[in-house]
């Protein structure tokens, strides 16, 4: 029998009633009673962990580093060196209570990890993630095997075969929950490399659990015999029982819950009891209680039940109980056991080779899939993330006497160092600059009339679909200028740890939806595919983005950049009620819209839906729309007019353009300004405001020239002096219109809208858009508020103020009538 630690030789005897104290006034020492002692230990662990989280936050270290370090500080390596501290705060008779509570926290945390995981992600990621996961496991596992012989010779005699397996699993595993937090901290969660890393880590984690179950079975049995076989077979039987019996029962619970109603407390209590039952069964079968809790969490279907469980448990389990487990790991870690220069040399060699092995294996597969070199290296470092699973492996190995103090301390330090270096290394290696070739067609104005108009449409619920389809149909797609629509269904990431972007290659027919989200996606996809089939010159590519609302705008902007779209259409965060008013649906939608407006790589439109389908029907299924444009000036208004002008070519559509000009009370002096500019003796500075006014005049003049013979377009000018007159003029517009298209007017200061923003309810719509979207305006008029791509002004900055800008000339070529002053511009792709 191998020798054991001195602490395990000690026999602890304590009275069974020493739970609570009668108080210090009775002369009792609270630290001699288990409950106050446990509370003090818990306070110390949580406070130490939180202090370290605060100190390491500037270094962007994951919380697991602080939790392990907190345990190490409280353990025999630092504070535990003082026998007074150890005997008072962490006496040997308190370890049983502390470890029991730590394992209960671990049990429920692993259950939550299972709930957050979505095995369906593996199907969407395909072979790439699977091969990267396996390649990232094989080399470190082999390195672990080679080092097991070296460490085995230098340590106490332990079981060689099992020692190999434990060491190999500890070095090859990737911590899925920790990686998710690292990627979120680095803002890589929604990037391609982030999605590949998360998918590969999921595959890696699943393999690690299988290997852990085998390792535990081997650790508890001296040799591979019939008992070991029964452990493996019974564990497999438990998994099958959970999949084919427990999951249908949980699905029945979900079906019994009315849509929109919270899950019953009784069902929540049943599921939480099921976690403990699963832990008891797998512990009795000979694996580990956390294995049962993890499998039980995996079979919980995605949806409101998973969200409820996470909301109820996560803060208490992750913030209070889980640090206890890492503290226990730290209390078992004796850094002093790593003695001698040669042992520290082995430690450094293990870190370098294990890290290099993971990077090399991952990089090899990444290069085979034509992933750039530095992206492959970054992916390899990300896959080195260690955390919970490795600590479970090490603790089980320590408890089963597979690992001695020295091996355990070495592996804990390896986990700490390998995880700590990830954030700084990835920050240096991976520059999240756009990997896409620059494209010119970032606005409607810059899109050539004989090229494809690429549009990204964002959908929250099926209610957004009819109006957006009618709007797209009215954009007049032709064989020369077809319409390419990318439909992005936006789904909040709830109950899952991995954000992802799903590309739907084909409609799934005959297969029932697994949950409400999938049913909505299917409904949206079917509607747009029907639109594609019946409308000519339209192509549709449906996608689903699953991410937190706080980072959803990154997904939208990333897809827009990737697909090189010219226009993004977002639904307004309010919807019309039965009485014609406007009520907010979800405040998060508004934040998404604001973030997209601030970060978009192209022009953006926010659509206020008041039933665009309620218009005049003409031949067949075609619907005629009466469109109105309010033009005050600026790049946003020019973009809005360009989009409306494109729509006016659709059969049956009519367009009314109302340009508001400044009256005599607030005169502007373009003539004197032009005289000064044309005088070579006077040095002038052309401001952005002057440039905008000149471009407005040129655009409107060419617009009036091109529409001279078009009966469906009416152009009028109205003289107003202030915001009050502007509001009155807009309210007097003929109610026949069913769609207003206006510019947001961002960055344009005009006396015509002065004072209108003082009572603005939604500033993201601009002064005019906010007025039109307000509840006291016409209840039948939908509104499209357009923001011109802000970066395109920089593209044209070198253009002389006396010459028309290329993007206006490009759009003006839409008319069959040739323009003598037309100049060519680079084709947008």
Secondary structure, 3 states (H helix, E strand, C coil): CCCCCHHHHCCCCCCCCCCCCCCHHHCCCHHHCHHHHHHHHHHHHHHHHHHHHHHHHHHCCCHHHHHHHHHHHHCCCCHHHCHHHHHHHCCHHHHHHHHHHHHHHHHHHHHHHHHHCCCHHHHHHCHHHHHHHHHHHHHHHHHHHHHHHHHHHHCCCCCHHHHHHHHHHHHHCCCHHHHHHHHHHCCCCCCHHHHHHHHHHHHHHHHHHHHHHHHHHHHCCCCCCHHHHHHHHHHHHHHHHHHHHHHHHHHHHHHHCCCCCCCCHHHHHHHHHHHHHHHHHHHHHCCCHHHHHHHHHHCCCCCHHHHHHHHHHHHHHHHHHHHHHHHHHHHCCCHHHCCCHHHHHHHHHHHHHHHHHHHHHHHHHHHHCCCCHHHHHHHHHHCCCCCHHHHHHHHHHHHCCCCCHHHHHHHHHHHHHHHHHHHHHHHHHCCCCCCCCCCCCCCCCCCCCCCCEEEEEEECCHHHHHHHHHHHHCCCCCCCCCEEEEEEEEEECCCCCCCEEEECCCCCCCCCCCCHHHHHHHHHHHHHHHHHHHCCCEEEEEEEEEECHHHHHHHHHHHHHHHCCCEEEEECCEEECCCCCEEECCHHHHHHHHHHHHHCCCEEEEEECCCCCCCEECCCCCEECEEEEEECCCHHHHHHHHHHHHHHCCCCCEEEEEEEEECHHHCCCHHHHHHHHHCCCCCCCCCHHHHHHHHHHHHHHHHHHHCCCCCCEEEEEEEECCHHHHHHHHHCCCCCCCEEEEECCCCCCCHHHCCHHHHCCCHHHHHHHHHHHCCCCCCCCEEEEEECCCCHHHHCCCCCCCCCCHHHHHHHCCCCCCCCCCCCCCCCC
